């Protein structure tokens, strides 16, 4: 009888551990569900890298990639100024535009796995730039 109670107690203690491990968030993965989402709150930024950067008045604009999520977004860093950022990818509508007045800001991400074509648009105080990207970017 004592052995059965000990066994039941051990199972009761282990059950929450199994449930916690089964429902713990894992690393972000490639999915169309990342379209128009925040690359930082989704965890996609954790594995990001810079595909290309360009100097603009007062700072730098960079096109970011997360291979793990299959996404791209654009970031501005530099002096505090008004910026509007947007990225268009091959799936669905373009990413929602982000308007900020900060020294560092980013757009929502678009789902664009592998070498999918994306176009990043950034506007600032009296300037604008566009990047057409796949494996590299061309800026205009």
The first five atom37 places (N, CA, C, CB, O) and aatype in JSON, in Angstrom:
{
  "aatype": [20, 20, 20, 20, 20, 20, 20, 20, 20, 20, 20, 20, 20, 20, 20, 20, 20, 20, 20, 20, 20, 20, 20, 20, 20, 20, 20, 20, 20, 20, 20, 20, 20, 20, 20, 20, 20, 20, 20, 20, 20, 20, 20, 20, 20, 20, 20, 20, 20, 20, 20, 20, 20, 20, 20, 20, 20, 20, 20, 20, 20, 20, 20, 20, 20, 20, 20, 20, 20, 20, 20, 20, 20, 20, 20, 20, 20, 20, 20, 20, 20, 20, 20, 20, 20, 20, 20, 20, 20, 20, 20, 20, 20, 20, 20, 20, 20, 20, 20, 20, 20, 20, 20, 20, 20, 20, 20, 20, 20, 20, 20, 20, 20, 20, 20, 20, 20, 20, 20, 20, 20, 20, 20, 20, 20, 20, 20, 20, 20, 20, 20, 20, 20, 20, 20, 20, 20, 20, 20, 20],
  "atom_mask": [
    [1, 1, 1, 1, 1],
    [1, 1, 1, 1, 1],
    [1, 1, 1, 1, 1],
    [1, 1, 1, 1, 1],
    [1, 1, 1, 1, 1],
    [1, 1, 1, 1, 1],
    [1, 1, 1, 1, 1],
    [1, 1, 1, 1, 1],
    [1, 1, 1, 1, 1],
    [1, 1, 1, 1, 1],
    [1, 1, 1, 1, 1],
    [1, 1, 1, 1, 1],
    [1, 1, 1, 1, 1],
    [1, 1, 1, 1, 1],
    [1, 1, 1, 1, 1],
    [1, 1, 1, 1, 1],
    [1, 1, 1, 1, 1],
    [1, 1, 1, 1, 1],
    [1, 1, 1, 1, 1],
    [1, 1, 1, 1, 1],
    [1, 1, 1, 1, 1],
    [1, 1, 1, 1, 1],
    [1, 1, 1, 1, 1],
    [1, 1, 1, 1, 1],
    [1, 1, 1, 1, 1],
    [1, 1, 1, 1, 1],
    [1, 1, 1, 1, 1],
    [1, 1, 1, 1, 1],
    [1, 1, 1, 1, 1],
    [1, 1, 1, 1, 1],
    [1, 1, 1, 1, 1],
    [1, 1, 1, 1, 1],
    [1, 1, 1, 1, 1],
    [1, 1, 1, 1, 1],
    [1, 1, 1, 1, 1],
    [1, 1, 1, 1, 1],
    [1, 1, 1, 1, 1],
    [1, 1, 1, 1, 1],
    [1, 1, 1, 1, 1],
    [1, 1, 1, 1, 1],
    [1, 1, 1, 1, 1],
    [1, 1, 1, 1, 1],
    [1, 1, 1, 1, 1],
    [1, 1, 1, 1, 1],
    [1, 1, 1, 1, 1],
    [1, 1, 1, 1, 1],
    [1, 1, 1, 1, 1],
    [1, 1, 1, 1, 1],
    [1, 1, 1, 1, 1],
    [1, 1, 1, 1, 1],
    [1, 1, 1, 1, 1],
    [1, 1, 1, 1, 1],
    [1, 1, 1, 1, 1],
    [1, 1, 1, 1, 1],
    [1, 1, 1, 1, 1],
    [1, 1, 1, 1, 1],
    [1, 1, 1, 1, 1],
    [1, 1, 1, 1, 1],
    [1, 1, 1, 1, 1],
    [1, 1, 1, 1, 1],
    [1, 1, 1, 1, 1],
    [1, 1, 1, 1, 1],
    [1, 1, 1, 1, 1],
    [1, 1, 1, 1, 1],
    [1, 1, 1, 1, 1],
    [1, 1, 1, 1, 1],
    [1, 1, 1, 1, 1],
    [1, 1, 1, 1, 1],
    [1, 1, 1, 1, 1],
    [1, 1, 1, 1, 1],
    [1, 1, 1, 1, 1],
    [1, 1, 1, 1, 1],
    [1, 1, 1, 1, 1],
    [1, 1, 1, 1, 1],
    [1, 1, 1, 1, 1],
    [1, 1, 1, 1, 1],
    [1, 1, 1, 1, 1],
    [1, 1, 1, 1, 1],
    [1, 1, 1, 1, 1],
    [1, 1, 1, 1, 1],
    [1, 1, 1, 1, 1],
    [1, 1, 1, 1, 1],
    [1, 1, 1, 1, 1],
    [1, 1, 1, 1, 1],
    [1, 1, 1, 1, 1],
    [1, 1, 1, 1, 1],
    [1, 1, 1, 1, 1],
    [1, 1, 1, 1, 1],
    [1, 1, 1, 1, 1],
    [1, 1, 1, 1, 1],
    [1, 1, 1, 1, 1],
    [1, 1, 1, 1, 1],
    [1, 1, 1, 1, 1],
    [1, 1, 1, 1, 1],
    [1, 1, 1, 1, 1],
    [1, 1, 1, 1, 1],
    [1, 1, 1, 1, 1],
    [1, 1, 1, 1, 1],
    [1, 1, 1, 1, 1],
    [1, 1, 1, 1, 1],
    [1, 1, 1, 1, 1],
    [1, 1, 1, 1, 1],
    [1, 1, 1, 1, 1],
    [1, 1, 1, 1, 1],
    [1, 1, 1, 1, 1],
    [1, 1, 1, 1, 1],
    [1, 1, 1, 1, 1],
    [1, 1, 1, 1, 1],
    [1, 1, 1, 1, 1],
    [1, 1, 1, 1, 1],
    [1, 1, 1, 1, 1],
    [1, 1, 1, 1, 1],
    [1, 1, 1, 1, 1],
    [1, 1, 1, 1, 1],
    [1, 1, 1, 1, 1],
    [1, 1, 1, 1, 1],
    [1, 1, 1, 1, 1],
    [1, 1, 1, 1, 1],
    [1, 1, 1, 1, 1],
    [1, 1, 1, 1, 1],
    [1, 1, 1, 1, 1],
    [1, 1, 1, 1, 1],
    [1, 1, 1, 1, 1],
    [1, 1, 1, 1, 1],
    [1, 1, 1, 1, 1],
    [1, 1, 1, 1, 1],
    [1, 1, 1, 1, 1],
    [1, 1, 1, 1, 1],
    [1, 1, 1, 1, 1],
    [1, 1, 1, 1, 1],
    [1, 1, 1, 1, 1],
    [1, 1, 1, 1, 1],
    [1, 1, 1, 1, 1],
    [1, 1, 1, 1, 1],
    [1, 1, 1, 1, 1],
    [1, 1, 1, 1, 1],
    [1, 1, 1, 1, 1],
    [1, 1, 1, 1, 1],
    [1, 1, 1, 1, 1],
    [1, 1, 1, 1, 1]
  ],
  "atom_positions": [
    [[0.82, -1.18, 0.0], [0.0, 0.0, 0.0], [0.88, 1.25, 0.0], [-0.94, -0.01, 1.2], [0.62, 2.21, -0.74]],
    [[1.91, 1.24, 0.84], [2.81, 2.37, 0.92], [3.5, 2.6, -0.43], [3.85, 2.15, 2.02], [3.69, 3.75, -0.82]],
    [[3.88, 1.54, -1.14], [4.53, 1.65, -2.44], [3.59, 2.3, -3.45], [4.96, 0.26, -2.93], [4.04, 3.11, -4.26]],
    [[2.3, 1.98, -3.41], [1.34, 2.58, -4.33], [1.2, 4.07, -4.06], [-0.02, 1.88, -4.22], [1.12, 4.87, -5.0]],
    [[1.16, 4.47, -2.78], [1.04, 5.9, -2.44], [2.27, 6.67, -2.89], [0.84, 6.09, -0.92], [2.15, 7.79, -3.39]],
    [[3.43, 6.09, -2.73], [4.67, 6.75, -3.17], [4.67, 6.89, -4.68], [5.92, 5.96, -2.69], [5.06, 7.93, -5.2]],
    [[4.24, 5.86, -5.39], [4.19, 5.91, -6.85], [3.2, 6.98, -7.31], [3.8, 4.54, -7.43], [3.52, 7.73, -8.23]],
    [[2.01, 7.06, -6.7], [1.02, 8.08, -7.06], [1.57, 9.47, -6.78], [-0.3, 7.85, -6.29], [1.35, 10.39, -7.58]],
    [[2.26, 9.65, -5.67], [2.84, 10.93, -5.31], [3.9, 11.35, -6.33], [3.45, 10.86, -3.9], [3.96, 12.52, -6.74]],
    [[4.72, 10.4, -6.75], [5.76, 10.7, -7.74], [5.13, 11.1, -9.07], [6.68, 9.48, -7.95], [5.63, 12.02, -9.72]],
    [[4.06, 10.43, -9.49], [3.38, 10.78, -10.73], [2.76, 12.17, -10.61], [2.29, 9.73, -11.08], [2.83, 12.96, -11.55]],
    [[2.15, 12.48, -9.47], [1.54, 13.8, -9.26], [2.59, 14.9, -9.32], [0.82, 13.84, -7.9], [2.31, 15.98, -9.85]],
    [[3.77, 14.67, -8.8], [4.84, 15.66, -8.86], [5.38, 15.83, -10.27], [5.97, 15.27, -7.91], [5.72, 16.94, -10.68]],
    [[5.47, 14.75, -11.03], [6.04, 14.8, -12.37], [5.08, 15.4, -13.39], [6.44, 13.41, -12.8], [5.53, 15.98, -14.38]],
    [[3.78, 15.28, -13.19], [2.8, 15.76, -14.17], [2.97, 17.24, -14.52], [1.39, 15.53, -13.65], [2.97, 17.57, -15.71]],
    [[3.12, 18.15, -13.54], [3.31, 19.55, -13.92], [4.58, 19.78, -14.73], [3.34, 20.43, -12.68], [4.61, 20.65, -15.6]],
    [[5.63, 19.02, -14.46], [6.87, 19.17, -15.21], [6.66, 18.76, -16.67], [7.98, 18.34, -14.58], [7.18, 19.43, -17.57]],
    [[5.93, 17.7, -16.91], [5.66, 17.24, -18.26], [4.82, 18.28, -18.99], [4.96, 15.87, -18.25], [5.11, 18.61, -20.14]],
    [[3.78, 18.8, -18.34], [2.93, 19.81, -18.97], [3.7, 21.08, -19.26], [1.73, 20.12, -18.08], [3.52, 21.68, -20.32]],
    [[4.56, 21.51, -18.33], [5.35, 22.71, -18.54], [6.27, 22.54, -19.74], [6.17, 23.05, -17.28], [6.4, 23.45, -20.56]],
    [[6.9, 21.37, -19.85], [7.8, 21.14, -20.97], [7.02, 21.03, -22.28], [8.62, 19.88, -20.74], [7.52, 21.48, -23.31]],
    [[5.83, 20.47, -22.26], [5.05, 20.3, -23.48], [4.54, 21.64, -24.02], [3.88, 19.37, -23.23], [4.4, 21.8, -25.23]],
    [[4.27, 22.6, -23.13], [3.69, 23.87, -23.55], [4.65, 25.05, -23.45], [2.49, 24.15, -22.74], [4.24, 26.19, -23.64]],
    [[5.9, 24.8, -23.15], [6.89, 25.88, -23.09], [7.13, 26.42, -24.5], [8.22, 25.39, -22.46], [7.2, 25.64, -25.45]],
    [[7.25, 27.75, -24.65], [7.48, 28.29, -25.99], [8.81, 27.83, -26.54], [7.41, 29.82, -25.98], [9.81, 27.82, -25.83]],
    [[8.83, 27.47, -27.79], [10.05, 27.04, -28.45], [10.61, 28.16, -29.3], [9.8, 25.8, -29.3], [10.07, 29.27, -29.27]],
    [[11.65, 27.91, -30.04], [12.2, 28.94, -30.91], [11.22, 29.28, -32.03], [13.55, 28.48, -31.5], [10.43, 28.44, -32.46]],
    [[11.29, 30.51, -32.5], [10.43, 30.94, -33.59], [10.73, 30.12, -34.84], [10.62, 32.45, -33.87], [11.87, 29.73, -35.07]],
    [[9.7, 29.85, -35.62], [9.9, 29.06, -36.84], [9.24, 29.75, -38.03], [9.34, 27.63, -36.66], [8.34, 30.56, -37.86]],
    [[9.7, 29.41, -39.23], [9.2, 30.03, -40.46], [7.72, 29.74, -40.62], [9.98, 29.52, -41.68], [7.27, 28.6, -40.51]],
    [[6.97, 30.81, -40.88], [5.53, 30.65, -41.01], [4.91, 31.9, -41.62], [4.9, 30.36, -39.65], [5.33, 33.02, -41.33]],
    [[3.92, 31.7, -42.47], [3.17, 32.82, -43.03], [2.48, 33.6, -41.91], [2.14, 32.33, -44.06], [2.1, 34.75, -42.1]],
    [[2.33, 32.97, -40.76], [1.76, 33.64, -39.59], [2.6, 34.81, -39.09], [1.58, 32.64, -38.47], [2.13, 35.59, -38.27]],
    [[3.83, 34.94, -39.57], [4.68, 36.07, -39.18], [4.42, 37.31, -40.02], [6.14, 35.67, -39.28], [5.02, 38.36, -39.75]],
    [[3.56, 37.23, -41.03], [3.26, 38.38, -41.88], [2.68, 39.51, -41.02], [2.27, 37.99, -43.01], [1.74, 39.3, -40.25]],
    [[3.25, 40.72, -41.15], [2.79, 41.91, -40.43], [2.86, 41.76, -38.91], [1.38, 42.24, -40.83], [1.95, 42.19, -38.2]],
    [[3.93, 41.14, -38.42], [4.1, 41.0, -36.98], [5.4, 41.67, -36.54], [4.1, 39.52, -36.57], [6.25, 42.01, -37.37]],
    [[5.54, 41.86, -35.25], [6.7, 42.5, -34.65], [7.86, 41.49, -34.58], [6.36, 43.07, -33.24], [7.71, 40.45, -33.94]],
    [[9.0, 41.78, -35.21], [10.11, 40.82, -35.19], [10.7, 40.61, -33.8], [11.19, 41.27, -36.13], [11.34, 39.58, -33.55]],
    [[10.52, 41.55, -32.9], [11.09, 41.43, -31.57], [10.16, 40.67, -30.62], [11.4, 42.81, -31.0], [10.63, 39.84, -29.84]],
    [[8.87, 40.93, -30.67], [7.96, 40.22, -29.76], [7.75, 38.77, -30.2], [6.62, 40.94, -29.69], [7.4, 37.93, -29.37]],
    [[7.94, 38.45, -31.48], [7.78, 37.07, -31.95], [9.03, 36.22, -31.71], [7.45, 37.07, -33.43], [8.97, 35.0, -31.83]],
    [[10.15, 36.85, -31.39], [11.4, 36.12, -31.2], [12.2, 35.97, -32.48], [11.12, 34.77, -30.63], [13.29, 35.4, -32.46]],
    [[11.68, 36.46, -33.6], [12.4, 36.34, -34.87], [13.71, 37.12, -34.88], [11.51, 36.81, -36.02], [14.66, 36.73, -35.56]],
    [[13.77, 38.21, -34.14], [14.99, 39.03, -34.11], [16.16, 38.31, -33.45], [14.73, 40.33, -33.4], [17.32, 38.68, -33.66]],
    [[15.88, 37.3, -32.64], [16.94, 36.6, -31.91], [17.94, 35.94, -32.85], [16.34, 35.55, -30.99], [19.1, 35.75, -32.49]],
    [[17.51, 35.59, -34.05], [18.4, 34.93, -35.01], [18.62, 35.8, -36.24], [17.84, 33.57, -35.43], [19.01, 35.3, -37.29]],
    [[18.38, 37.11, -36.11], [18.45, 37.97, -37.29], [19.88, 38.35, -37.65], [17.64, 39.23, -37.06], [20.81, 38.26, -36.84]],
    [[20.02, 38.77, -38.89], [21.29, 39.29, -39.39], [20.98, 40.38, -40.39], [22.18, 38.15, -40.04], [19.86, 40.47, -40.9]],
    [[21.96, 41.22, -40.68], [21.78, 42.34, -41.58], [22.14, 41.94, -43.0], [22.63, 43.55, -41.13], [23.28, 41.55, -43.27]],
    [[21.17, 42.03, -43.9], [21.4, 41.72, -45.31], [22.12, 42.87, -45.99], [20.07, 41.42, -46.03], [23.04, 42.65, -46.79]],
    [[21.71, 44.11, -45.69], [22.32, 45.27, -46.33], [22.01, 46.52, -45.52], [21.82, 45.43, -47.78], [20.98, 46.59, -44.85]],
    [[22.89, 47.5, -45.59], [22.7, 48.78, -44.9], [23.04, 49.92, -45.84], [23.56, 48.86, -43.62], [23.8, 49.76, -46.8]],
    [[22.46, 51.09, -45.54], [22.75, 52.28, -46.33], [22.7, 53.49, -45.42], [21.74, 52.43, -47.51], [21.81, 53.62, -44.57]],
    [[23.68, 54.39, -45.6], [23.67, 55.64, -44.85], [22.59, 56.57, -45.39], [25.05, 56.32, -44.92], [22.39, 56.67, -46.6]],
    [[21.9, 57.23, -44.48], [20.89, 58.24, -44.82], [21.18, 59.47, -43.97], [19.42, 57.7, -44.59], [21.92, 59.36, -43.0]],
    [[20.61, 60.64, -44.3], [20.86, 61.82, -43.48], [20.53, 61.56, -42.0], [20.05, 63.01, -44.0], [19.37, 61.32, -41.65]],
    [[21.53, 61.62, -41.16], [21.35, 61.44, -39.73], [21.44, 60.02, -39.22], [20.06, 61.97, -39.34], [21.3, 59.8, -38.02]],
    [[21.68, 59.03, -40.1], [21.73, 57.67, -39.59], [21.95, 56.61, -40.63], [20.49, 57.36, -38.88], [22.55, 56.86, -41.68]],
    [[21.46, 55.4, -40.34], [21.63, 54.23, -41.19], [20.32, 53.46, -41.27], [22.76, 53.32, -40.65], [19.59, 53.34, -40.28]],
    [[20.03, 52.95, -42.45], [18.88, 52.07, -42.67], [19.42, 50.68, -42.98], [17.95, 52.6, -43.83], [20.36, 50.55, -43.77]],
    [[18.84, 49.66, -42.37], [19.29, 48.28, -42.58], [18.12, 47.37, -42.89], [20.05, 47.76, -41.34], [17.04, 47.51, -42.3]],
    [[18.32, 46.46, -43.82], [17.35, 45.41, -44.1], [17.78, 44.19, -43.3], [17.25, 45.08, -45.66], [18.9, 43.7, -43.44]],
    [[16.88, 43.7, -42.45], [17.18, 42.58, -41.56], [16.49, 41.31, -42.07], [16.72, 42.89, -40.11], [15.46, 41.36, -42.73]],
    [[17.1, 40.15, -41.74], [16.61, 38.85, -42.16], [16.6, 37.92, -40.95], [17.48, 38.25, -43.32], [17.53, 37.92, -40.15]],
    [[15.54, 37.13, -40.83], [15.51, 36.02, -39.89], [15.27, 34.76, -40.69], [14.41, 36.22, -38.78], [14.16, 34.52, -41.16]],
    [[16.31, 33.96, -40.85], [16.14, 32.69, -41.57], [15.22, 31.75, -40.8], [17.5, 32.02, -41.8], [14.44, 31.01, -41.41]],
    [[15.3, 31.79, -39.48], [14.47, 30.91, -38.66], [12.99, 31.17, -38.88], [14.81, 31.08, -37.19], [12.19, 30.23, -38.89]],
    [[12.61, 32.43, -39.05], [11.2, 32.8, -39.25], [10.84, 32.99, -40.71], [10.88, 34.06, -38.48], [9.66, 33.06, -41.05]],
    [[11.84, 33.08, -41.58], [11.57, 33.34, -42.99], [11.03, 34.74, -43.21], [10.59, 32.32, -43.53], [10.12, 34.94, -44.02]],
    [[11.59, 35.72, -42.49], [11.05, 37.08, -42.54], [12.12, 38.13, -42.82], [10.36, 37.4, -41.23], [13.31, 37.88, -42.67]],
    [[11.65, 39.31, -43.22], [12.49, 40.49, -43.44], [11.79, 41.7, -42.82], [12.77, 40.72, -44.96], [10.56, 41.76, -42.75]],
    [[12.59, 42.66, -42.38], [12.07, 43.94, -41.91], [13.18, 44.96, -42.09], [11.6, 43.87, -40.42], [14.3, 44.61, -42.44]],
    [[12.85, 46.23, -41.86], [13.83, 47.3, -42.03], [13.96, 48.05, -40.7], [13.41, 48.26, -43.18], [12.99, 48.21, -39.97]],
    [[15.19, 48.51, -40.42], [15.46, 49.26, -39.19], [16.17, 50.57, -39.53], [16.31, 48.43, -38.22], [16.92, 50.66, -40.49]],
    [[15.9, 51.58, -38.71], [16.61, 52.86, -38.78], [17.33, 53.05, -37.46], [15.63, 54.05, -39.08], [16.78, 52.75, -36.4]],
    [[18.57, 53.54, -37.52], [19.29, 53.94, -36.31], [20.08, 55.2, -36.62], [20.23, 52.8, -35.79], [20.64, 55.34, -37.71]],
    [[20.13, 56.1, -35.66], [20.86, 57.36, -35.85], [20.29, 58.44, -34.97], [20.81, 57.79, -37.32], [19.88, 58.18, -33.84]],
    [[20.27, 59.66, -35.49], [19.76, 60.78, -34.71], [18.24, 60.66, -34.57], [20.13, 62.13, -35.38], [17.57, 60.03, -35.39]],
    [[17.71, 61.25, -33.53], [16.27, 61.24, -33.32], [15.61, 62.06, -34.42], [15.9, 61.78, -31.91], [15.83, 63.26, -34.53]],
    [[14.79, 61.4, -35.22], [14.05, 62.08, -36.27], [12.83, 61.25, -36.64], [14.95, 62.31, -37.51], [12.75, 60.07, -36.3]],
    [[11.89, 61.87, -37.32], [10.69, 61.2, -37.8], [11.09, 60.22, -38.89], [9.65, 62.23, -38.33], [11.82, 60.58, -39.82]],
    [[10.62, 58.98, -38.79], [10.83, 57.99, -39.86], [9.54, 57.2, -40.07], [12.0, 57.03, -39.5], [8.76, 56.98, -39.15]],
    [[9.35, 56.79, -41.3], [8.26, 55.9, -41.67], [8.9, 54.72, -42.39], [7.17, 56.61, -42.58], [9.69, 54.92, -43.31]],
    [[8.57, 53.5, -41.97], [9.22, 52.3, -42.48], [8.16, 51.29, -42.91], [10.15, 51.69, -41.43], [7.15, 51.11, -42.24]],
    [[8.42, 50.62, -44.04], [7.48, 49.65, -44.57], [8.25, 48.64, -45.43], [6.35, 50.34, -45.39], [9.22, 49.01, -46.09]],
    [[7.82, 47.39, -45.43], [8.43, 46.36, -46.26], [7.32, 45.61, -47.0], [9.29, 45.37, -45.4], [6.3, 45.25, -46.41]],
    [[7.53, 45.37, -48.28], [6.6, 44.58, -49.09], [7.28, 43.28, -49.46], [6.14, 45.36, -50.36], [8.43, 43.28, -49.9]],
    [[6.57, 42.17, -49.29], [7.1, 40.86, -49.64], [6.21, 40.15, -50.62], [7.28, 40.01, -48.39], [5.25, 40.73, -51.13]],
    [[6.51, 38.9, -50.91], [5.78, 38.16, -51.94], [4.44, 37.6, -51.47], [6.62, 37.05, -52.44], [3.64, 37.16, -52.3]],
    [[4.17, 37.59, -50.16], [2.96, 36.97, -49.64], [2.06, 38.02, -48.99], [3.31, 35.87, -48.63], [2.49, 38.74, -48.09]],
    [[0.84, 38.09, -49.43], [-0.12, 38.98, -48.79], [0.16, 40.45, -49.06], [-0.15, 38.74, -47.32], [0.87, 40.8, -50.0]],
    [[-0.39, 41.27, -48.21], [-0.24, 42.71, -48.35], [1.11, 43.16, -47.79], [-1.39, 43.45, -47.65], [1.72, 42.43, -47.01]],
    [[1.57, 44.34, -48.16], [2.82, 44.85, -47.57], [2.69, 44.96, -46.06], [3.19, 46.22, -48.18], [1.59, 45.08, -45.52]],
    [[3.82, 44.93, -45.4], [3.82, 45.1, -43.96], [3.21, 46.44, -43.58], [5.24, 45.0, -43.4], [3.28, 47.4, -44.35]],
    [[2.62, 46.5, -42.43], [2.02, 47.74, -41.96], [3.1, 48.8, -41.76], [1.23, 47.52, -40.66], [4.15, 48.49, -41.21]],
    [[2.87, 50.05, -42.19], [3.89, 51.08, -42.0], [4.04, 51.44, -40.52], [3.53, 52.34, -42.82], [3.06, 51.48, -39.77]],
    [[5.26, 51.7, -40.14], [5.57, 52.1, -38.77], [6.11, 53.52, -38.81], [6.59, 51.12, -38.11], [7.06, 53.8, -39.54]],
    [[5.52, 54.4, -38.03], [5.97, 55.79, -37.96], [6.47, 56.04, -36.54], [4.82, 56.79, -38.33], [5.76, 55.79, -35.57]],
    [[7.7, 56.54, -36.45], [8.32, 56.77, -35.14], [9.12, 58.05, -35.16], [9.22, 55.59, -34.76], [9.47, 58.56, -36.22]],
    [[9.41, 58.58, -33.99], [10.36, 59.68, -33.81], [11.3, 59.24, -32.68], [9.63, 61.07, -33.47], [11.14, 59.63, -31.52]],
    [[12.27, 58.43, -33.05], [13.21, 57.85, -32.09], [14.56, 57.65, -32.77], [12.68, 56.5, -31.53], [14.65, 57.69, -34.0]],
    [[15.62, 57.44, -31.99], [16.93, 57.19, -32.6], [17.1, 55.76, -33.12], [18.02, 57.48, -31.59], [18.06, 55.47, -33.83]],
    [[16.18, 54.86, -32.78], [16.2, 53.5, -33.29], [14.75, 53.05, -33.46], [17.0, 52.53, -32.33], [13.95, 53.16, -32.53]],
    [[14.42, 52.54, -34.63], [13.05, 52.1, -34.89], [13.06, 51.05, -35.99], [12.14, 53.29, -35.27], [14.02, 50.96, -36.76]],
    [[12.0, 50.26, -36.06], [11.93, 49.19, -37.04], [10.51, 49.03, -37.56], [12.42, 47.87, -36.43], [9.55, 49.51, -36.96]],
    [[10.4, 48.34, -38.69], [9.11, 48.07, -39.3], [8.56, 46.74, -38.79], [9.21, 48.06, -40.83], [9.26, 45.98, -38.12]],
    [[7.33, 46.47, -39.13], [6.78, 45.13, -38.95], [7.47, 44.23, -39.98], [5.2, 45.11, -39.11], [7.97, 44.72, -41.0]],
    [[7.5, 42.94, -39.73], [8.16, 42.02, -40.63], [7.18, 41.43, -41.63], [8.85, 40.91, -39.86], [5.98, 41.37, -41.39]],
    [[7.73, 41.01, -42.76], [6.94, 40.3, -43.77], [7.53, 38.92, -43.97], [6.9, 41.09, -45.11], [8.73, 38.72, -43.84]],
    [[6.67, 37.98, -44.29], [7.09, 36.62, -44.56], [7.69, 36.58, -45.96], [5.91, 35.61, -44.42], [7.01, 36.89, -46.94]],
    [[8.94, 36.21, -46.06], [9.66, 36.15, -47.33], [10.79, 35.13, -47.2], [10.22, 37.56, -47.74], [11.95, 35.51, -47.12]],
    [[10.46, 33.85, -47.18], [11.48, 32.83, -46.91], [12.51, 32.71, -48.03], [10.82, 31.49, -46.7], [12.25, 33.01, -49.19]],
    [[13.68, 32.25, -47.64], [14.75, 31.98, -48.61], [15.17, 33.22, -49.37], [14.31, 30.92, -49.58], [15.51, 34.24, -48.77]],
    [[15.16, 33.13, -50.68], [15.6, 34.24, -51.51], [14.42, 35.02, -52.1], [16.49, 33.72, -52.64], [14.55, 35.63, -53.16]],
    [[13.29, 35.0, -51.41], [12.12, 35.75, -51.87], [12.46, 37.23, -52.02], [10.94, 35.57, -50.89], [13.26, 37.77, -51.26]],
    [[11.86, 37.87, -53.0], [12.08, 39.29, -53.26], [11.28, 40.13, -52.25], [11.66, 39.65, -54.72], [10.09, 39.88, -52.03]],
    [[11.94, 41.12, -51.65], [11.27, 42.09, -50.79], [11.7, 43.49, -51.2], [11.59, 41.83, -49.28], [12.77, 43.68, -51.76]],
    [[10.84, 44.46, -50.9], [11.18, 45.85, -51.14], [10.94, 46.61, -49.85], [10.35, 46.46, -52.31], [9.84, 46.58, -49.29]],
    [[11.98, 47.29, -49.37], [11.91, 48.07, -48.14], [11.85, 49.55, -48.49], [13.12, 47.78, -47.21], [12.61, 50.03, -49.33]],
    [[10.95, 50.26, -47.84], [10.79, 51.7, -48.05], [11.0, 52.4, -46.72], [9.38, 52.04, -48.64], [10.46, 51.99, -45.7]],
    [[11.79, 53.47, -46.74], [12.0, 54.26, -45.52], [12.0, 55.74, -45.9], [13.34, 53.87, -44.81], [12.65, 56.16, -46.86]],
    [[11.25, 56.52, -45.14], [11.19, 57.97, -45.31], [11.65, 58.62, -44.02], [9.75, 58.44, -45.7], [11.37, 58.11, -42.93]],
    [[12.35, 59.74, -44.14], [12.79, 60.5, -42.97], [12.52, 61.97, -43.17], [14.29, 60.27, -42.7], [11.75, 62.34, -44.06]],
    [[13.14, 62.81, -42.37], [12.97, 64.26, -42.47], [13.61, 64.76, -43.76], [13.59, 64.97, -41.24], [14.8, 65.07, -43.77]],
    [[12.83, 64.84, -44.83], [13.33, 65.37, -46.1], [14.08, 64.37, -46.97], [14.2, 66.5, -45.84], [14.7, 64.79, -47.95]],
    [[14.04, 63.11, -46.68], [14.73, 62.1, -47.49], [13.87, 60.83, -47.57], [16.13, 61.78, -46.9], [12.95, 60.62, -46.78]],
    [[14.2, 59.99, -48.54], [13.58, 58.67, -48.65], [14.56, 57.74, -49.33], [12.22, 58.74, -49.44], [15.45, 58.18, -50.06]],
    [[14.4, 56.45, -49.1], [15.23, 55.45, -49.75], [14.42, 54.18, -49.93], [16.53, 55.18, -48.94], [13.45, 53.93, -49.2]],
    [[14.83, 53.38, -50.9], [14.15, 52.11, -51.18], [15.22, 51.06, -51.46], [13.17, 52.25, -52.39], [16.22, 51.35, -52.12]],
    [[15.0, 49.86, -50.96], [15.9, 48.74, -51.22], [15.1, 47.59, -51.82], [16.63, 48.29, -49.92], [14.09, 47.17, -51.26]],
    [[15.57, 47.08, -52.96], [15.0, 45.87, -53.55], [15.98, 44.75, -53.24], [14.76, 46.02, -55.12], [17.14, 44.81, -53.62]],
    [[15.48, 43.72, -52.53], [16.39, 42.69, -52.01], [15.93, 41.29, -52.33], [16.53, 42.84, -50.51], [14.74, 41.0, -52.42]],
    [[16.91, 40.43, -52.48], [16.73, 38.99, -52.57], [17.92, 38.39, -51.83], [16.63, 38.48, -54.08], [17.88, 38.26, -50.6]],
    [[18.98, 38.01, -52.53], [20.21, 37.57, -51.86], [21.11, 38.76, -51.54], [20.97, 36.54, -52.73], [21.96, 38.67, -50.65]],
    [[20.93, 39.86, -52.25], [21.6, 41.14, -51.96], [20.55, 42.23, -52.15], [22.86, 41.39, -52.91], [19.41, 41.94, -52.52]],
    [[20.92, 43.48, -51.91], [19.99, 44.59, -52.07], [20.54, 45.62, -53.04], [19.69, 45.24, -50.71], [21.75, 45.85, -53.09]],
    [[19.66, 46.22, -53.82], [20.03, 47.39, -54.6], [19.21, 48.55, -54.05], [19.78, 47.18, -56.16], [18.0, 48.43, -53.87]],
    [[19.88, 49.66, -53.79], [19.27, 50.81, -53.14], [19.0, 51.92, -54.16], [20.17, 51.34, -52.02], [19.76, 52.09, -55.11]],
    [[17.93, 52.66, -53.96], [17.65, 53.84, -54.78], [17.02, 54.92, -53.92], [16.72, 53.48, -55.96], [16.71, 56.0, -54.43]]
  ]
}
